[in-house]
Amino acid sequence: MVQPKVLVVDDEENILSAFRDFLKKEHCEMRAASSAEQAMGILAGDRVNLLITDIRLKGTSGVTFFMEAKRIYPKLPVIVITGYPDLITEETIKEYGADFFLLKPLDLDKLRHAMRRCL
C-alpha cells in the first residue's frame, strides 16, 4: 500500500520533528520545508497528497504561500496551523481555500480527523 505524502511547512524544527513522529504513526510519508520557497520547490518536483502549513514563516507568509500553492494545485488539500489566532480568522482562511484551520498547540485528535477528511 502506498503511503500518502504530506508536505509540512514550518520554520520551527521542533514542530517538524513532532510531525515526523506523528505522521509515521499515521502511516504517512512526510516531506518537510522550513520556508515557503523550499516548499514550492518540493511541490514542483514531487506529488503530495496534503499540505500542512504554518501561517507565520520566515520570508513569505504561510497565507501567501498556500494561496499560491492552491492557485497552481487547486485540488491540493490544505490544513493551516498557527499559534497566533489573532492574525487571521478561520473564516478568512477557509475563504482563501484552506480545508482546515487548527491552533497550536495541536490537538492530535483534531489533526487526525482533519487529515482523514483531506486524504
C-alpha positions in Angstrom: 0.0 0.0 0.0 1.3 3.4 -1.0 1.6 5.9 1.9 0.1 9.3 1.4 2.7 12.1 1.1 2.2 15.0 3.4 4.2 18.3 3.0 4.6 20.1 6.3 5.9 23.7 6.2 7.0 25.2 9.5 10.1 27.2 10.4 10.4 25.6 13.8 12.4 22.4 13.8 10.7 21.1 16.9 7.3 21.3 15.1 8.7 19.5 12.1 10.2 16.8 14.3 6.8 16.3 16.1 5.1 16.0 12.8 7.6 13.4 11.7 6.8 11.2 14.7 3.0 11.8 14.3 2.9 11.1 10.6 5.0 8.0 10.8 2.4 6.6 13.3 -0.4 7.6 10.9 1.4 5.7 8.1 2.1 8.8 6.0 5.3 9.8 4.2 6.5 13.3 5.2 8.2 16.0 3.2 9.4 18.9 5.3 10.2 22.5 4.4 11.2 25.4 6.7 10.2 28.1 4.2 7.6 28.8 1.5 10.3 28.9 -1.1 11.6 25.5 -0.1 8.1 24.1 -0.1 7.3 25.4 -3.6 10.4 23.6 -4.8 9.1 20.3 -3.2 5.7 20.8 -4.7 7.2 21.4 -8.2 9.2 18.2 -8.0 7.1 15.8 -6.0 3.4 15.0 -5.9 2.0 15.4 -2.4 -1.5 14.4 -1.2 -1.8 17.0 1.6 -0.2 20.4 2.5 0.1 21.4 6.2 1.5 24.9 6.7 2.0 27.3 9.5 0.8 30.9 8.9 4.0 32.5 10.2 7.0 31.6 8.2 10.3 33.4 7.7 10.2 35.3 4.4 6.9 34.7 2.5 3.9 34.3 4.8 2.2 31.0 5.1 -1.0 32.5 3.8 0.6 33.9 0.7 2.4 30.6 0.2 -0.7 28.4 0.5 -2.8 30.7 -1.7 -0.1 30.4 -4.4 0.1 26.6 -3.9 -3.7 26.4 -4.3 -3.6 28.5 -7.5 -1.1 26.1 -9.0 -2.5 22.9 -7.5 -6.2 23.7 -7.0 -7.1 20.2 -5.8 -4.4 20.0 -3.1 -6.0 19.8 0.3 -4.6 22.3 2.8 -4.5 22.4 6.6 -3.4 25.7 8.1 -1.9 25.8 11.6 -1.0 28.7 13.8 0.0 29.6 17.3 -1.3 33.2 16.6 -5.1 33.0 16.2 -5.4 36.8 16.4 -3.6 37.2 13.0 -6.4 35.8 10.9 -9.8 34.1 11.3 -10.8 30.6 10.4 -13.5 32.0 8.1 -10.9 34.0 6.2 -8.5 31.1 5.9 -11.3 28.9 4.5 -12.3 31.7 2.1 -8.7 31.6 0.8 -9.0 27.9 0.1 -7.8 26.1 3.2 -9.8 23.0 4.2 -9.0 23.2 7.9 -7.6 25.7 10.4 -6.0 24.3 13.6 -4.5 26.1 16.5 -1.1 25.3 18.2 -0.6 23.5 20.4 -2.2 21.0 18.1 -4.9 18.7 19.4 -3.8 15.4 17.7 -7.3 14.0 17.5 -8.4 17.2 15.6 -5.4 16.9 13.4 -6.0 13.2 12.7 -9.7 14.0 11.9 -8.7 16.8 9.5 -6.1 14.6 7.8 -8.5 11.8 7.3 -11.1 14.2 5.8 -8.4 15.6 3.4 -6.9 12.2 2.4 
